[in-house]
Amino acid sequence: MPEDDKKRPLYPNEIVDPRTVPFSSAKFRGYLPHLYKDGCTYFVTFCLVDVVEDRRLARRTLKGNEDPTEIAESFEPGPFAGSCVLREPVSARIMEDALLYFQGERYALSSWCVMPNHVHVVMTPHDGHLLQRILHSWKSFTAHEINRQNGSSGPVWQEESFDHAVRDQDSLQRFITYTEMNPVSAGLVDQPELWPFSSARLRIEGEEDHL
């Protein structure tokens, strides 16, 4: 895939309704179950290790019938909690570059946003590439690089993450919008394309190229 295309948001060929395919084996990391299904598209949030979360709230929302974006919002930390290592441009660039490295090869990233203390992605793993392994690869590589850059050591990411299988095109668009609007909702910028580490700016550039 040409390098320019790897920097663009990509969409799945189809949205596989997770209700129509069987679960792969369940994984538990901490409090939240992770029920993966082959061919599905996922919204995923993962946070820096020093962000304190309300686990009771996370457990409660999993039992309710809230809109998926409301559940995601309940899991998301405040934008300034913890050390906010990813607010440093070099660390944020390490993270975004890692997300895009296998874009179009191992997965299709439809949307992403690197916030000061957490990351959102909307992604579809390609055949043979498991979501949990992709997440492990991102976290492992970026932890090493961020520690090296900052002269630090130790864990960077929480082992836990929030992931939700996208059911249809409407749900996909809601999660893309939620992801790209995150810096605006947090009061960091006035328009999503102004945030330097998100798919929003590249989506706008791609639209301009086709005018």
Residue pairs with C-beta under 8 A, 6 or more apart in sequence:
1 103
1 104
1 105
5 104
6 100
6 101
6 103
6 104
7 100
7 103
7 202
8 202
8 203
8 206
9 109
9 110
9 111
9 112
9 176
9 199
9 202
9 203
9 206
10 103
10 104
10 108
10 109
10 110
11 108
11 110
11 172
12 41
12 108
12 110
12 124
15 41
15 166
15 167
15 168
15 169
15 171
15 172
16 37
16 39
16 40
16 41
17 167
17 168
18 37
18 40
18 165
18 166
18 167
19 167
21 37
21 38
21 39
21 40
22 37
23 35
23 36
23 37
24 35
24 36
24 37
24 38
26 33
26 34
26 35
27 33
27 34
27 35
27 36
27 132
28 34
29 159
29 160
29 161
30 55
30 158
30 159
30 160
31 55
31 58
31 59
31 160
32 58
32 59
32 62
32 160
32 161
32 162
33 62
34 132
34 161
34 163
35 165
36 130
36 131
36 132
37 165
38 127
39 124
39 127
40 124
40 165
40 166
41 110
41 122
41 123
41 124
41 165
41 166
41 172
42 121
42 122
42 123
42 124
42 125
42 131
42 163
42 164
42 165
42 166
43 68
43 72
43 120
43 121
43 122
43 163
43 164
43 166
43 175
43 178
43 179
44 120
44 121
44 122
44 123
44 131
44 135
44 161
44 162
44 163
44 164
45 72
45 75
45 76
45 118
45 119
45 120
45 161
45 162
45 163
46 118
46 119
46 135
46 139
46 157
46 158
46 160
46 161
46 162
47 53
47 77
47 117
47 118
47 119
47 157
47 158
47 160
47 161
48 82
48 83
48 84
48 85
48 86
48 117
48 118
48 156
48 157
48 158
49 155
49 156
49 157
49 158
50 82
50 83
51 77
51 81
51 82
51 117
51 118
51 158
52 77
52 81
52 82
53 75
53 77
53 158
53 160
57 74
57 75
58 74
58 75
58 162
61 70
61 71
61 74
61 75
62 71
64 71
66 74
68 164
68 171
68 174
68 175
69 174
69 175
69 178
71 162
71 164
72 162
72 164
72 175
72 178
73 178
75 162
76 118
76 162
76 182
77 117
77 118
79 115
79 116
79 117
79 186
79 187
79 188
80 116
80 117
81 117
82 117
83 117
84 116
84 117
85 91
85 116
85 117
85 146
85 150
85 156
86 92
86 95
86 114
86 115
86 116
86 117
86 118
86 119
86 197
87 116
87 117
88 150
89 196
90 149
91 146
91 149
91 150
92 114
92 196
92 197
93 197
94 142
94 145
94 146
94 149
95 114
95 119
95 138
95 142
95 146
95 197
96 112
96 114
96 197
98 138
98 141
98 142
98 145
99 109
99 112
99 114
99 119
99 121
99 138
100 109
102 134
103 109
105 126
106 125
106 126
106 129
106 134
107 123
107 124
107 125
107 126
107 129
107 134
108 123
108 124
108 126
109 121
109 122
109 123
109 199
110 122
110 123
110 124
110 172
110 176
110 199
111 120
111 121
111 122
111 175
111 176
111 179
111 180
111 199
112 119
112 120
112 121
112 122
112 123
112 179
112 198
112 199
113 119
113 120
113 179
113 180
113 182
113 183
113 195
113 197
113 198
113 199
113 200
114 197
114 198
115 182
115 183
115 186
116 188
120 178
120 179
120 182
121 179
122 166
122 172
122 175
122 176
122 179
123 131
123 134
125 131
125 134
131 163
135 161
139 156
139 157
142 156
142 157
143 155
143 156
143 157
146 152
146 156
147 153
147 154
147 156
164 175
166 172
166 175
176 199
179 198
179 199
180 192
180 198
180 199
180 200
180 203
181 192
182 198
183 189
183 192
183 194
183 195
183 198
184 190
184 191
184 192
184 195
188 195
189 195
192 198
192 200
192 201
193 200
193 201
193 203
193 204
194 201
195 201
